[in-house]
Amino acid sequence: MERTIAEINAKICSGHVTVWTLAELKERLESLTVAEATQQVDIITTGTFEPMESSGAMINLGPTDPPLKLRQCWLDGIPAYSGIGAVDLYLGAAQSVDLNPEGGEADTLRERGGGHVIADLIAGKAIPLRALGHVTDCYPRASLETMISKDTINQFYLYNPRNLYQNFIVGVNGGDRPLYTYLGPLQPQLGNAVYASSGALSPLLNDPYLRLVGIGTRIFLGGGIGYIAWEGTQHFPLQKRLANDTPIGPAATLALIGDAKQMDPFWVRGCYFKNYGASLMLGVGIPLPVLDEEVIARCAIRDEDVVAPIIDFSIPRRVRPTFGVVNYAQLKSGTIKIDGKTVRTAPLTSLYFGQQIAERLKEWILKGEFTLAEAVAPLPGDRAFLPQQSWTTPSTRE
């Protein structure tokens, strides 16, 4: 049996579509065959809610009178990039507050970053803006101080260069002191292990070769509708894979875009990792159209079928030693064994909220509020991972 996206959309519009969340599918496959499930369901919804620091917002302030060409800009003390043109800004979720070199800001301000400002704007809050201008004949204004909100600016949309890792790592610390990382605190002597994927419920692990998504795919993004814009940075589909084709570590990533004015602050939240920096908790949901039996067969993977590498962060190098791989059933049990030692585990991804996103996306589709979009181009499957080479200081020319 084969379906097209156009046929599925026709069923959405007629009110006759069948939608299951990914968790529902996996449960029903205990009593249904792949062929039977394929006959019964049209769309599988997935979701994840996790820190995605490679995110940010494009903002157009609107022209001022007299006109201003931005040279530097701060939103609630957080620097925004202004080298785009006139009153266009890009605010990165991981951007931190500017500190005064003569004394610094209060410690509480250090725990606030671009992700918090983005979340506040989405929530409808007014944000102080301070800007310096590049004075020219056509842009004579030298500075600006004002308050902005999502209702007083022209464009406000998320453009996220790297979201939704297909798989990730497990972080541990084999050293003698606590480490503060993008996974959160890692306790010494293998005191804990942190993982950052929902395993068999991770959206892209159920579409390992990105057959069902591409540039232009419509998605749930931050409580609103978004789209896949491009491959994500560090997109690495050539990662080594198991026999079931799931990657054994970080692999594909996506660049995402969506209108932040339409987003729900519940699904976009600023966060801070102690002694590391700011980030953004973001909800993303991907609909997987059931085009044929292969889709269901791919979605049948279980947590015990998917693995992640255990990485020791105590070695300060790009290539760190590993303690092998572990499957997600073991990770979700709450403890794993490393060199004979029992180590507590915890997810950075919210498994509960990920399921809520899949449910919300299912509701949208059943109500006819969300239809599938045909991809206009596939995502590349041949990208290698190219780390920066070690550069030595060139010798001074005599």
C-alpha positions in Angstrom: 0.0 0.0 0.0 1.3 3.5 -0.9 0.0 7.0 -0.2 0.9 10.4 -1.4 1.1 13.6 0.7 -1.7 15.0 -1.5 -3.9 12.1 -0.7 -3.2 12.4 3.1 -4.0 16.2 2.9 -7.3 15.4 1.2 -8.2 13.1 4.1 -7.3 15.9 6.6 -9.5 18.4 4.8 -12.4 15.8 4.6 -12.1 15.0 8.3 -11.3 11.3 7.6 -7.6 11.2 8.5 -6.2 8.8 11.1 -3.3 10.2 13.3 -1.3 8.4 16.0 1.4 9.7 18.1 4.7 7.9 17.8 4.2 6.4 21.3 0.8 5.2 20.3 2.2 3.5 17.2 4.9 1.7 19.1 2.3 0.5 21.7 0.0 -0.7 18.9 2.7 -2.5 17.1 2.7 -5.0 20.0 -0.5 -6.4 18.6 -0.5 -5.2 15.0 1.8 -6.2 12.1 3.6 -3.5 10.1 1.2 -4.1 7.2 -1.9 -3.8 9.4 -0.6 -0.6 11.0 0.2 0.8 7.6 -3.4 0.2 6.5 -4.8 1.9 9.5 -2.8 5.1 10.1 -2.0 8.1 7.8 0.3 10.3 9.9 2.6 9.7 12.9 3.3 12.7 15.1 6.5 13.2 17.0 7.7 15.8 19.5 10.7 16.9 21.6 11.3 19.7 24.1 14.9 20.3 24.9 17.6 23.0 25.0 18.6 24.2 21.5 21.2 26.9 22.0 21.9 27.2 18.2 18.7 29.2 17.9 18.0 32.9 17.5 15.6 35.6 16.4 15.6 37.9 13.4 14.1 41.3 14.3 13.3 44.3 12.2 12.7 47.3 14.5 11.1 49.5 11.8 12.6 52.8 10.6 13.1 55.6 13.1 12.8 59.4 12.6 15.4 60.6 12.1 16.6 57.4 10.4 19.1 55.2 12.3 21.6 52.7 10.9 22.5 50.3 13.7 26.1 50.0 14.7 25.6 48.3 18.1 22.5 47.3 19.9 21.5 45.8 23.2 18.1 44.2 24.1 17.7 44.2 27.9 21.5 44.3 28.2 22.1 41.4 25.7 24.1 42.3 22.6 22.4 41.7 19.3 24.2 41.4 16.0 23.5 44.5 13.8 25.8 44.0 10.8 22.9 43.2 8.5 21.4 46.6 7.5 19.7 49.6 8.9 17.4 48.3 11.7 17.7 44.5 11.2 19.0 42.5 14.2 19.9 38.9 15.0 19.7 37.9 18.6 21.3 34.6 19.4 19.8 32.4 22.2 23.2 31.7 23.7 24.3 35.4 23.7 25.2 36.5 27.2 24.9 39.9 28.9 27.6 42.5 28.3 29.7 42.8 31.5 31.3 46.0 32.7 35.1 45.3 32.7 35.5 47.6 35.7 33.2 45.7 38.0 30.8 43.5 36.1 27.0 43.2 36.3 25.1 41.6 39.2 25.6 37.8 39.3 21.8 37.4 38.6 22.2 39.2 35.2 24.9 36.7 34.2 22.3 34.0 34.3 20.2 35.8 31.6 20.9 35.6 27.9 19.4 35.9 24.5 17.1 33.0 25.0 15.4 34.8 27.9 14.9 37.9 25.8 13.4 35.9 23.0 11.1 34.1 25.4 10.0 37.4 27.0 9.2 38.9 23.6 7.2 35.9 22.6 5.3 36.2 25.9 4.3 39.8 25.0 6.6 41.6 27.4 8.2 45.0 26.7 12.0 44.9 26.4 14.4 47.9 26.8 16.5 48.6 23.7 19.6 50.7 23.6 21.3 51.3 20.2 24.2 53.3 18.8 24.0 54.4 15.2 26.5 54.6 12.3 26.0 58.2 11.3 25.8 58.8 7.5 24.1 61.4 5.3 21.1 59.1 4.9 21.1 57.8 8.5 21.8 60.9 10.7 20.7 59.5 14.0 23.4 58.6 16.5 21.6 56.7 19.2 18.2 55.3 20.4 16.8 54.2 23.7 13.2 52.8 23.7 11.0 49.9 24.7 10.0 47.3 22.1 7.5 44.4 22.1 6.4 41.9 19.5 3.5 44.2 18.6 5.7 47.2 18.0 8.3 45.6 15.6 7.9 44.6 12.0 9.3 41.1 11.7 10.1 38.8 14.6 10.9 35.3 13.6 13.1 32.5 14.8 15.8 31.3 12.5 17.6 28.5 14.2 20.8 27.2 12.5 21.1 23.9 14.3 18.1 22.2 16.0 16.8 18.7 16.5 19.9 16.5 16.5 19.1 13.1 15.2 21.0 11.5 18.0 23.4 12.8 20.6 25.9 11.7 23.3 25.9 10.8 27.0 28.1 13.0 29.1 30.1 11.8 32.1 33.0 13.1 34.1 35.9 10.8 35.0 38.0 13.6 36.6 38.4 14.9 40.2 36.3 18.1 40.1 32.8 19.0 39.0 32.5 20.1 35.3 29.9 22.6 34.1 28.9 21.8 30.5 26.2 22.3 27.9 24.7 19.1 29.4 24.6 20.7 32.8 26.8 19.8 35.8 28.8 16.5 35.5 29.9 15.2 38.9 33.4 13.9 39.4 34.4 10.2 39.5 31.5 9.2 37.3 29.0 10.7 39.7 26.2 11.1 37.1 25.5 10.7 33.4 23.4 13.1 31.3 21.8 12.2 27.9 20.1 14.6 25.5 17.8 12.6 23.3 14.4 10.9 23.8 15.8 7.8 22.2 13.3 5.8 20.2 10.8 8.7 20.5 13.3 11.1 19.0 11.7 12.5 15.8 14.6 12.0 13.3 15.7 8.6 14.6 12.4 7.2 13.2 13.3 8.6 9.8 17.0 7.7 9.7 17.7 8.8 6.1 15.4 11.8 6.2 13.1 10.4 3.6 10.0 12.0 5.1 11.4 15.5 5.7 13.1 18.1 3.5 13.4 21.8 2.8 9.9 23.2 3.1 8.5 20.6 5.5 5.8 22.1 7.8 6.4 21.5 11.5 5.3 22.4 15.0 7.8 25.1 16.2 7.5 26.7 19.6 3.7 26.3 19.7 3.2 27.8 16.2 3.8 26.6 12.7 7.3 26.5 11.3 9.3 25.0 8.5 12.5 23.2 7.8 14.7 25.8 6.1 17.9 24.0 5.3 20.3 21.4 6.7 21.5 22.3 10.2 25.0 23.3 10.9 27.2 20.3 11.8 24.8 18.1 9.8 26.5 14.7 9.7 24.4 12.1 7.9 27.5 10.0 7.3 27.7 9.1 11.0 28.3 5.4 11.6 25.1 3.4 11.9 23.7 0.2 13.4 22.2 -2.6 11.3 18.8 -0.9 11.8 20.3 2.3 10.1 20.1 4.5 13.3 23.2 6.5 13.9 25.4 5.7 16.9 25.9 9.4 17.8 25.3 13.0 16.6 24.2 12.8 12.9 21.6 14.9 11.0 20.5 18.3 12.2 18.0 20.8 10.9 17.8 24.6 10.4 14.3 25.7 11.3 12.3 28.9 10.8 9.0 30.2 12.1 7.0 33.3 13.0 7.8 34.0 16.6 4.8 36.4 16.9 2.5 33.3 16.6 4.4 31.2 19.1 3.3 30.1 22.6 5.6 31.1 25.5 4.9 27.7 27.1 7.0 26.1 24.4 9.8 28.7 24.2 11.6 29.3 27.4 15.0 30.9 28.2 17.3 28.7 30.4 20.7 28.9 31.9 23.3 26.3 32.6 25.4 27.1 35.6 28.9 28.3 34.7 28.3 27.6 31.1 25.7 30.0 29.7 22.3 30.8 28.3 20.2 28.6 26.0 16.6 28.2 24.8 14.2 25.4 25.7 12.2 24.8 22.5 9.4 22.5 21.5 9.5 21.0 18.0 7.1 18.5 16.5 7.6 16.6 13.2 4.7 14.9 11.4 5.7 11.7 9.6 3.4 10.8 6.7 2.8 7.1 6.4 3.5 6.7 2.7 4.2 2.9 2.8 5.1 0.0 5.0 8.8 1.2 5.3 7.7 4.2 7.3 6.0 2.0 9.9 8.9 -0.4 9.9 11.4 2.4 10.7 9.1 3.8 13.4 9.0 0.3 15.1 12.4 0.9 16.8 12.6 0.5 20.5 14.8 2.1 23.1 16.9 -1.0 23.3 17.5 -0.7 19.5 19.2 2.8 19.7 22.5 3.6 21.2 24.6 6.7 22.2 28.3 7.0 23.0 29.4 7.7 26.6 31.8 10.6 26.5 34.3 11.6 29.2 34.3 15.4 29.5 37.2 15.4 31.9 39.6 15.3 28.9 39.7 18.9 27.4 40.0 17.9 23.8 37.7 17.8 20.8 38.1 14.0 20.6 37.5 12.7 24.1 37.7 9.1 25.3 34.6 7.1 25.5 33.3 4.3 27.7 31.6 2.6 24.8 27.9 2.9 23.9 24.7 2.4 25.8 21.2 1.9 24.7 18.3 4.2 25.6 16.4 1.5 27.5 19.4 1.4 29.9 19.6 5.2 30.1 15.9 5.6 30.8 16.1 3.0 33.6 17.8 5.6 35.8 21.2 3.9 36.1 23.9 2.5 33.8 27.1 0.5 34.5 30.4 2.1 33.6 33.6 0.1 34.3 31.6 -1.9 36.9 30.3 1.2 38.6 26.6 2.1 38.9 26.0 5.6 37.6 22.8 7.6 37.9 21.3 8.9 34.6 19.1 11.9 33.8 17.7 13.3 30.5 18.2 16.8 29.4 15.2 16.4 27.1 11.7 16.5 28.7 10.2 13.1 27.7 6.8 14.3 29.1 6.6 17.5 27.2 7.8 15.8 24.0 4.8 13.6 24.2 2.5 16.6 24.8 3.8 18.2 21.6 3.1 15.0 19.7 -0.4 15.1 21.1 -0.9 18.8 20.3 0.2 18.3 16.7 -2.2 15.3 16.4 -5.0 17.6 17.6 -4.2 20.3 15.0 -4.2 17.7 12.2 -7.5 16.1 13.3 -9.1 19.6 13.5 -7.9 20.4 10.0 -5.7 23.2 11.3 -2.4 21.7 10.1 -1.8 20.0 6.7 1.4 18.4 5.4 3.8 20.3 3.1 5.7 18.7 0.2 9.4 19.2 0.5 10.8 21.4 -2.3 14.2 19.7 -2.0 15.7 16.8 -0.1 18.2 17.3 2.8 21.7 16.2 1.8 22.8 12.7 2.8 26.5 13.0 2.0 27.8 15.6 4.5 31.0 14.7 6.4 32.0 16.3 9.7 34.9 18.7 9.2 36.4 19.9 12.6 38.6 22.9 12.6 42.2 22.1 12.2 44.8 23.1 14.8 46.4 26.3 13.6 49.9 27.3 14.7 51.0 30.9 14.8 52.7 31.7 11.5 56.4 32.6 11.8 57.2 36.3 11.4 58.4 37.1 7.9 61.9 38.5 8.0 
